[in-house]
Amino acid sequence: MKSSPFRAGRLCAAAFCVFATVAPGVVRGATPGSPSSEKKAPPVVASDAFRAYIAGIRILGIMNANSAAVYVDRGGVLGKVVFRVGEIMHTALGVRLHSINFETTVVVFEDKTGARISVRP
């Protein structure tokens, strides 16, 4: 006869396992509101290449037609291009248009490491 995972009213730990992932910056086993549960990961610092790329572009305008977009002049051969939120702007650096705040006219760019740079056109 097979042995039951229930022994004397308790669950056998080997029979049932629960796997959970913890979000970055959250301490496993901490109760909500305790100081250890409110620790956040340190902010990611933007690389020099990322900063140089953002400094080299010129935002000509922001649009909110069907979806939010930025009209950018990258100069040189690339010229003027429209990027929508979420689109990759520079594949090697992983730079993408993260978000646009139309109330404050702030455009936020993010690279592949998660670093963000805010620009006001």
N, C-alpha and C positions, 0 to 999 in steps of 0.2 A: 504494500500500500504506500502511496505517495505521502510524503510529509506535508503538512499544511503550513503555509507561511504564517499562520496565526498560532502563537504559542502562549498559552496562559493569558489570553486577552490582549497580547501585544503583537504588533507587526514585526515580522522578521526583517531586519534591515537589508539583507541580501536579496529578498524577494521583490522589494519595491524601492526604486531609486528615483529621486527627483533631481533633475539638472536645471539650473537656472543661470542665466547670464546676468551680470551686474553691469549697469551703465558706467561709462567712464566717470571717474570722480566720486562714485558712490562706494561707501565702505560696506562690505557684506556683513550682515548681522547687526547693523546699527539700527536703533529705533528712530522713527521719524521725529525730528525736532531736537535730537541730541546733537551736541557739538560735532561728534565724529561723523554723523550722517550728512552734515552740511559742508564737508570738505569738498572742494572742487579742484579739478586738475588745473595746473598753472596754464595761463594763456599761451598759445603758440605764437612765437615771434616770427614776423615776416622776414623772409630771406632778402638779401641785398638785390638779388636778381629780380625777385617779385616786386620790390619797391621801385627798382629802375624801370621795369616794364610799365608799371602803373604811372610813373612820372613821365614816361615817354609818350603816353597816349593823350589825346585831347578830346574831351567829351563835348560834342557839338549840340547835343540835345537829348532829352528823355521823352519817351512816348508811352501813352497808356491807351492804345487802341484795342485790339483784340487781346493782346498780352503785353505786359510791361517790356520795354526795350530801350536800349541806349544807342544813339547814333555817335560813332566814334571815328576819329581820324587817327589812324596809326602811323601815318606818314610813309614816305618812301613809296615802294612799289605796291604795298598792300592797300593804301588809300583809305577811303571812307567805307565803313562797314556798319551794319545794324546787328546788334546782338540782343537776343531775348534772354530773360532770366533763366539761368540754368545752362546756357550754352557755353562751351569751351572757347576761350579767346586765344589761349596759347597752350598748345599740346605738351610741349616739353616741360613747362613749368606747372601745367595743370591749372592754369588760371581760368576761372569762370566767373560769369556775372552772377553773384549770389542773390542780391535783392536791390530794390529801389524803393525809397520812401518818398512818395510824392508830396507829402505835407512839408517835409523839411528839405526836399530836393537833395537827398544824400544817396549816392550810389555805392554799394558795397561789393567788393571783389573778394574772392576766396581762392587760395591755391590748394594743391593736392595735400598739403600737410594740415590744412584746416585754418591756417592763418588768414586773417581778414584785414582788408584796408578799406576805409571809408573815404570817399571823395565827394566833395561838393562842387558841381560844375559852375 
